[in-house]
Amino acid sequence: MTTALTVVVPVYRMAKHPGRESEVTLTARCLAGGCVWESELTPGDASSGGCESHTATTGHTTFAVTLEYVALVTRE
């Protein structure tokens, strides 16, 4: 008798929940050596505007961008 390995893979469904607690925020920081520029915490993708402005001013083109959101998890 042979037993087959059964793999169970969870399925996650992402849905936008209303309310401030599920707001998406971004921050960005410049990766040019010695530069200490960092954006403020901003909603949505507004931090890309800060990166563009910083690039126009300094010529720096590489940034680390951090996306943060709150996951509201429910089980069905």
Buried (B, 14 or more C-beta within 10 A) or exposed (E): EEEEEEEEEEEEEEEEEEEEEEEEBBBBBBEBEEBEBBBEEBEEEBBBEBBEEBBEEEEBEEBEEEEEEEEEEEEE
